[in-house]
Structure formats: structure tokens, C-alpha cells
Amino acid sequence: MAGPENAKWTRLAALGLLLAGLAPAVVLVALLIWGMDAQEDLIFLISAMVIPFVGALLAWRFGAWTKFVAILAALLTAMAMFWTAFGLAQPASFFDFVPGILLTVGTLIAIGASIAALIAGNRGRMATAPEGGERLGIALALGLVVVAAVVSGALNLTTRGSADAGEAETTVTLKGFEYGEAGYVVAGGTEVFVRNDDPFAHTFTVEELGIDESLLGAGSKLIDIPAEPGTYVLYCRIHTSQPEDPQADGMATALTIL
């Protein structure tokens, strides 16, 4: 990361912004690879990438004023992509966890290193390449992100589940942050085959029945349905912001047990 002479810690601040900018990039790649509708989110995600990337370039190439720009860019990216941080609670879900770790680590490094660069610049501590603590910080940041991504990918592949539909008469699909049908009718005391066709984790949740099953991206499960006749709200707990009224969020449907 050698370049023009600049205050110490500048390169680490630029790296932090690049990592934060990769968070929306990973989300966008997941949407495109899985053929999900990214049209509505395209401009938003591209903007969330461009802001930190431009901030990193300015911070790396120019003087003290760009460190304030870097801090602002990091804050704007964090505010735009804050929801990815919830993915940190799901290390086995690669496309939930990795954007979260990129955003969190990148934002903290960008802000902290930018402040350190401002202080170093005022003290005349300049360099053309990272050295000492800055070089170590860069190595640790990259190492942490790479290790976290590899571990998350391995967990995703080994724990996502791949059940066979077997004799299940009902298949429930989760795709595009929606349930496949507006309602499902199943016989009590049977199993349903649930398949997550998204790269992101979802849940099969029916609070009234005490059912709350998680499904990682590209995972599938057989879920027991109790013999308790009635119509219940079936929803994804992860992507429901109003648990008291899940159907208001869109990723919910009806489950009728005969």
C-alpha cells in the first residue's frame, strides 16, 4: 500500500473504508448469483459501495482534510448498512455474517485510524508506506476478515442441512425474502419439507405452536407439525421487524392445520 507521503495510519484508514465498502458488495453478489430481484436495491447498494471507496482513495492520496471525509464516509456507510451487523449473530450463515464482519471491522478501523492519522499529521509523522504498528494493524485486519470468512463458509457448508423431502406431502419454499405460497394447508401430526432457496438465513416460526426452526442459505429441513387444528401465522423471525404483526412485513404466510 505504498503511495504518496502521508500521515501515519492513513493506509490503515483507507483499508478500513475498503473493507466497509465490501459489505454491500458481498450482499449484491449474493443477490445476483442467486437470481434474486436486485433492481430495487441496486442503486442503494452501489452507492453504499462507492462512498467508502471514494473516501479511501481521497484519504490515501491527499492531506489532512480527507481524514474528516474518511470519518464521514465510514459513518454514512455504517448508517446505510447497519442491518448487516445483525448477521454477526449467525456465523454459520456466510452471506449474513461476512457483510456484518466487513462493515463492523472496517468502520471501526476507518474511524479510529483516521483520528490517529490526524494526530500523526499534526505531529509531523509522515510516511510513504505503512510501518510498525500500522503495518501490524493492516495484517491483523486482513487476517481477521479472511479467517472469519473461511470459518463462516466452512460452517455454512457443513451445518446448513440437506434433508430429503421423503414422504412429506407439503413443501414450503423460502425465496426472495418471501414464502412460496400465500397459505399452506397441512394435516396435523405430519412433516413438512422446508427449503431455503436464498443465500441468507431464514426461520420457519409459528409462535403459537412453539416452532422456531432456522434454515441456513441453500439448506432444507423436515419439520414436525403438531396435531393442533387451526390457522396460524407462519413467518421468518429474522426478517420480521414487527413480531406482534408479522404479516405486515411481507415475509409471512398462513399455516392451516387440519
Phi, psi and omega in degrees: 000030177293150181190207180294157178297130181209170181298146175303147181082357180295318182293325177293321177297318179296320177298318178302317178295321178297318178297315179299322179291338178286340180300306177294332178295318179295318178298315181296318178300317179299315180299317183288317182296320182274006176066028179278157181288105182256004186300315182292330184262356188300307182297319180299311183292320178296318178298319180293338175277316186295318184303308180290328179295316177295318178300320179295317180297315180296315181297325184283327188264335190238190192273205190300322184299332181289342178291326174292323176297320180298316179297316179297317179298320179295318180294318179296319179294318179297320180291324181287324187247020185305328183296338179292337180296335177296338179292345178297338179280357182232067184299338180277354179255098190306309186280357169264316186285314185298313175301323179296317181290322178297314181294313184295307180296314182297315181296314181298317179294316182300314181291312181297314182289328177295318177296317179296323179292323177298317180294316180297321179296319179296333180266002177076021180270096185247159179200156177260353180206155179295142180212160176057233183297328179293317178299317178297319179299319179297315180297317181294319181297312179295319179298317180298314182295316181295313180298316180299319180293318180295315180297316180297317178298318180295318178296320180299315183290326187268343185237004186288338178085139179214068182290158175263139181302333178053230182262011180298129182275343183237133176245127178250122179252144176241113184209138179063033182059036177216155169279149186295331183235155178288343178192152179234140177241120183227158177274137179296147179080014179243181178249149171243145178265120183246127183234126177264110180265009176261160174280352183257154181287145175225171174232155173252097189238127172228097187302316184298337182256000181071025179261128177206083184255130178267143177229120177287167179304135181063019179260166179212154181212156167259125185240130180285134176252120183290159179276070179230087185305145179147176177248128186234161175272122177253127184210170175263116182294326183294322185251038175234116181269348179234079182304331180288343178213069186304326184293347178286343183269342180102321180269066179207157179208185180251140176240114179254123180255126180270000000 
